[in-house]
Amino acid sequence: MSHIIALQRVTKSYGGITAIHELSLSLAPNKIYGLLGRNGAGKTTLLHMLAAQLFASSGDVKVFGEDPFENESVLRQICFIKESQKYPETFRVVDVLKVSAALFPNWDVNYANSLIDDFGLPLKRNVHKLSRGMLASLGIIVGLASRAPITIFDEPYLGLDAIARGIFYDRLLGDYEEYPRTIILSTHLIDEASRILEHVILLEQGSVLIDEDVDQLRERAFTVVGAASTVEGFLVGKEVVHREAFGGLLKATLLGNRSGDNCRQQAQELDLEIVPLSLQQLVVYVTSATYERKVVESR
């Protein structure tokens, strides 16, 4: 199967608010996706639809080629970990692990126990007495140890310190290399998570702005600095996402063509300085410059 998830013209509305608007998207198996965007962009709504926790208002959602709703064979292959995860009042950490082992066919009890040690979780403690960081760690442990073919983490690190987040990224990447699956990570800590992401999906107002492999995106997105007149001439016909003038200089960030080579070569020939651009900077520029980009392109 070339696509493990496929959405065609999917819309989700709540009353008079449209959270997802005619979104079409395909996700391949065995790849780590970063789902990015500002608050309210539609990320959590999209994830809930993929996990069959919300109906689409219109359009078609297919997971493993099937409708996921009330489809046990599909749902048993999805593990959805969210920041607001709820557990029964009486559940202890060990109870969550036991239930998870029954829910997920690929559950690895030995790996789960090693993750418990990594994060220092007390097995006998009631879940509702865990700190925010421990609760986040528990969700991460369930997500990783499930080894579900589709594993979704919606802001999984909230409450974790930098050391614990580092453990999460390291364990995720290490286990993914040994047991490949499709992982969707929704996060605002873009630069921190960028080292593990293979593909970026950027949402804004319920629509896709970027859907591209990280390496390709990094190649074609860059910033140039130089004399304002030279930079302005260089930018003609290009997709500019940010510009900043200072003195007689102009600093501009653009999205080049898909190969990226021609634009970079042209910039070098004009003696423009090419400045490194982080993934987080690019996301900030793109999501804040949608209107500006339309105006520039219409001139």
C-alpha positions as CSV (number, residue, x, y, z in Angstrom):
1,M,0.0,0.0,0.0
2,S,1.5,3.3,-1.1
3,H,-0.6,5.3,1.3
4,I,-1.5,4.2,4.8
5,I,-3.8,7.3,5.3
6,A,-5.7,9.2,2.6
7,L,-8.0,12.1,2.9
8,Q,-10.0,13.6,0.0
9,R,-11.6,17.0,0.3
10,V,-12.3,16.6,4.0
11,T,-14.1,19.3,5.9
12,K,-15.0,19.5,9.6
13,S,-17.2,22.2,10.9
14,Y,-18.5,23.0,14.4
15,G,-21.5,25.2,14.1
16,G,-20.4,28.2,12.1
17,I,-16.7,27.4,12.6
18,T,-14.8,25.4,10.0
19,A,-11.8,23.7,11.6
20,I,-10.7,21.7,8.5
21,H,-11.5,23.0,5.0
22,E,-11.6,20.6,2.0
23,L,-8.3,19.1,3.0
24,S,-6.7,16.4,0.8
25,L,-3.7,14.6,2.2
26,S,-1.9,11.2,1.9
27,L,0.6,9.7,4.4
28,A,2.9,6.9,3.5
29,P,3.8,3.9,5.7
30,N,6.9,3.9,7.8
31,K,7.7,7.6,8.0
32,I,7.9,10.1,10.8
33,Y,5.6,13.1,10.2
34,G,5.6,16.4,11.9
35,L,2.2,18.0,12.1
36,L,2.8,21.7,12.6
37,G,0.8,24.9,12.8
38,R,-0.4,27.6,15.2
39,N,-3.0,27.0,17.8
40,G,-6.4,26.7,16.1
41,A,-4.9,25.6,12.8
42,G,-6.8,22.4,12.8
43,K,-4.1,19.9,13.9
44,T,-6.0,18.2,16.8
45,T,-9.2,18.1,14.8
46,L,-7.4,16.3,12.0
47,L,-5.8,13.8,14.4
48,H,-9.2,13.0,16.0
49,M,-10.7,12.3,12.6
50,L,-7.8,10.0,11.8
51,A,-8.3,8.1,15.0
52,A,-12.1,7.9,14.4
53,Q,-12.9,10.1,17.4
54,L,-14.6,12.7,15.2
55,F,-16.7,12.4,12.1
56,A,-15.8,14.5,9.0
57,S,-18.6,16.9,8.0
58,S,-17.8,16.0,4.4
59,G,-15.2,14.3,2.4
60,D,-13.5,10.9,2.6
61,V,-11.2,9.6,5.3
62,K,-9.5,6.3,4.6
63,V,-7.0,4.5,7.0
64,F,-5.5,1.3,5.6
65,G,-7.9,1.8,2.7
66,E,-10.9,1.6,4.9
67,D,-13.3,3.8,6.8
68,P,-11.9,3.8,10.4
69,F,-15.2,4.4,12.2
70,E,-16.3,1.4,14.3
71,N,-13.7,-0.7,12.4
72,E,-12.0,-2.7,15.0
73,S,-9.4,-4.1,12.6
74,V,-8.3,-0.6,11.7
75,L,-8.6,0.9,15.2
76,R,-6.4,-1.8,16.8
77,Q,-3.6,-0.6,14.6
78,I,-3.8,3.0,15.8
79,C,-2.4,4.4,19.0
80,F,-3.5,8.0,19.7
81,I,-1.7,9.7,22.6
82,K,-2.9,13.2,23.5
83,E,-2.1,15.7,26.2
84,S,-5.6,15.5,27.7
85,Q,-5.5,11.7,28.0
86,K,-8.2,10.4,30.5
87,Y,-8.0,7.4,32.7
88,P,-10.5,5.8,35.2
89,E,-10.3,7.2,38.7
90,T,-9.0,3.9,40.2
91,F,-6.3,3.2,37.6
92,R,-2.7,2.9,38.7
93,V,0.2,3.1,36.2
94,V,0.4,-0.7,36.2
95,D,-3.3,-0.9,35.3
96,V,-2.8,1.4,32.3
97,L,0.0,-0.8,31.0
98,K,-2.1,-4.0,31.5
99,V,-5.0,-2.5,29.5
100,S,-2.6,-1.2,26.8
101,A,-1.1,-4.7,26.5
102,A,-4.6,-6.1,25.8
103,L,-5.5,-3.3,23.3
104,F,-2.4,-3.3,21.1
105,P,-1.4,-6.5,19.3
106,N,2.2,-5.4,18.9
107,W,2.6,-4.4,22.6
108,D,6.2,-5.1,23.9
109,V,6.1,-5.6,27.7
110,N,9.8,-5.7,28.1
111,Y,10.2,-2.5,26.2
112,A,7.5,-0.9,28.2
113,N,9.3,-1.9,31.4
114,S,12.5,-0.4,30.2
115,L,10.7,2.9,29.4
116,I,9.2,2.9,32.9
117,D,12.8,2.7,34.2
118,D,14.0,5.5,31.8
119,F,11.3,7.9,33.0
120,G,11.2,6.8,36.6
121,L,7.5,6.1,36.8
122,P,6.1,4.5,40.0
123,L,4.0,1.5,38.9
124,K,1.7,1.4,41.9
125,R,0.8,5.1,42.0
126,N,-2.7,6.2,41.1
127,V,-2.7,7.9,37.7
128,H,-4.6,10.9,39.1
129,K,-1.8,11.5,41.6
130,L,0.9,11.7,39.0
131,S,2.5,15.0,38.2
132,R,1.9,16.6,34.8
133,G,5.3,15.4,33.7
134,M,4.8,11.9,34.9
135,L,1.4,11.8,33.2
136,A,3.1,12.9,29.9
137,S,5.7,10.2,30.4
138,L,3.0,7.5,30.8
139,G,1.4,8.5,27.5
140,I,4.8,8.4,25.8
141,I,5.5,4.9,27.2
142,V,2.1,3.6,25.9
143,G,2.6,5.2,22.5
144,L,6.1,3.8,22.0
145,A,5.5,0.3,23.5
146,S,2.3,-0.1,21.5
147,R,4.4,-0.3,18.3
148,A,1.1,0.5,16.5
149,P,1.5,0.8,12.7
150,I,0.0,4.3,13.1
151,T,1.2,6.0,16.3
152,I,0.0,9.5,16.9
153,F,1.4,11.9,19.6
154,D,-0.5,15.2,20.1
155,E,1.8,17.5,22.1
156,P,3.1,14.5,24.1
157,Y,5.9,16.4,25.9
158,L,3.8,19.0,27.8
159,G,5.1,19.0,31.4
160,L,8.4,17.3,30.6
161,D,11.7,18.9,31.3
162,A,14.4,19.1,28.6
163,I,16.1,15.9,29.8
164,A,12.9,13.9,29.6
165,R,12.1,15.3,26.2
166,G,15.5,14.2,25.1
167,I,14.8,10.7,26.3
168,F,11.6,10.7,24.4
169,Y,13.2,11.7,21.1
170,D,16.1,9.3,21.5
171,R,13.8,6.3,22.4
172,L,11.3,7.1,19.6
173,L,14.1,7.3,17.0
174,G,15.9,4.3,18.2
175,D,12.8,2.1,18.3
176,Y,11.5,3.4,15.0
177,E,14.8,2.4,13.3
178,E,14.3,-1.2,14.6
179,Y,10.5,-1.3,14.2
180,P,9.4,1.1,11.4
181,R,5.9,2.5,11.5
182,T,4.0,5.6,10.6
183,I,4.5,8.2,13.4
184,I,2.6,11.5,13.5
185,L,4.0,14.0,16.0
186,S,2.1,17.2,16.5
187,T,4.4,19.7,18.2
188,H,5.1,23.4,18.8
189,L,8.8,22.6,19.8
190,I,9.7,22.5,16.1
191,D,13.5,23.0,16.2
192,E,13.8,20.5,19.1
193,A,11.8,17.8,17.3
194,S,13.2,18.6,13.8
195,R,16.1,16.1,14.1
196,I,13.7,13.2,14.1
197,L,11.1,14.4,11.5
198,E,11.2,13.1,7.9
199,H,8.2,14.9,6.5
200,V,6.4,18.1,7.5
201,I,2.7,18.9,7.2
202,L,2.0,22.5,8.0
203,L,-1.6,23.6,8.6
204,E,-3.1,27.1,8.7
205,Q,-6.8,27.8,9.1
206,G,-7.7,24.1,8.3
207,S,-5.7,24.0,5.0
208,V,-2.3,22.6,4.1
209,L,0.4,25.2,3.5
210,I,3.3,22.7,3.3
211,D,3.4,19.0,2.7
212,E,6.9,18.0,2.0
213,D,9.9,15.9,3.0
214,V,12.1,17.8,5.5
215,D,15.3,17.4,3.5
216,Q,13.7,18.8,0.3
217,L,12.1,21.6,2.3
218,R,15.4,22.6,3.9
219,E,17.1,22.6,0.5
220,R,14.7,25.0,-1.1
221,A,13.9,27.3,1.8
222,F,16.7,29.8,2.6
223,T,17.4,33.4,3.5
224,V,19.5,35.8,1.5
225,V,21.1,39.1,2.6
226,G,22.5,41.8,0.3
227,A,22.1,45.2,-1.2
228,A,18.4,46.0,-1.4
229,S,18.3,46.6,-5.1
230,T,20.2,43.3,-5.8
231,V,18.0,41.3,-3.5
232,E,14.8,42.8,-5.0
233,G,15.9,41.8,-8.5
234,F,16.7,38.3,-7.3
235,L,13.3,37.9,-5.7
236,V,11.3,38.6,-8.9
237,G,9.1,35.6,-9.7
238,K,10.0,33.8,-6.4
239,E,7.8,32.9,-3.4
240,V,8.9,35.3,-0.6
241,V,7.7,34.5,2.9
242,H,9.6,37.2,4.8
243,R,11.5,40.3,4.2
244,E,13.3,42.7,6.5
245,A,15.1,45.9,5.5
246,F,17.9,47.5,7.5
247,G,20.0,50.4,6.1
248,G,20.7,49.8,2.5
249,L,20.4,46.0,2.9
250,L,17.5,43.7,2.5
251,K,17.1,40.3,4.2
252,A,14.6,38.0,2.5
253,T,13.4,34.4,3.1
254,L,12.0,32.5,0.1
255,L,10.9,29.1,-1.0
256,G,12.8,28.2,-4.1
257,N,11.9,25.6,-6.7
258,R,11.6,21.9,-5.7
259,S,15.3,21.2,-6.4
260,G,16.5,24.4,-4.8
261,D,19.7,24.3,-6.8
262,N,18.9,27.0,-9.4
263,C,17.9,29.6,-6.8
264,R,20.9,29.1,-4.6
265,Q,23.2,29.2,-7.6
266,Q,21.6,32.4,-8.8
267,A,22.0,33.9,-5.3
268,Q,25.7,33.0,-5.2
269,E,26.3,34.5,-8.7
270,L,24.9,37.8,-7.4
271,D,27.2,37.6,-4.4
272,L,24.3,37.5,-2.0
273,E,24.9,36.0,1.4
274,I,22.9,32.8,2.1
275,V,21.9,32.5,5.7
276,P,20.9,29.2,7.4
277,L,17.2,29.0,8.2
278,S,15.8,26.7,10.9
279,L,12.6,24.8,10.4
280,Q,10.9,26.8,13.2
281,Q,11.8,30.1,11.6
282,L,10.3,28.9,8.3
283,V,7.1,27.8,9.9
284,V,6.8,31.2,11.7
285,Y,7.4,33.1,8.5
286,V,5.0,31.0,6.4
287,T,2.1,31.1,8.8
288,S,2.5,34.8,9.4
289,A,3.0,35.8,5.8
290,T,0.1,34.1,3.9
291,Y,-1.6,37.4,3.0
292,E,1.8,39.1,2.2
293,R,2.7,36.2,-0.2
294,K,-0.6,36.6,-2.1
295,V,0.0,40.3,-2.5
296,V,3.6,39.9,-3.7
297,E,2.6,37.2,-6.2
298,S,-0.3,39.3,-7.6
299,R,1.9,42.3,-8.5
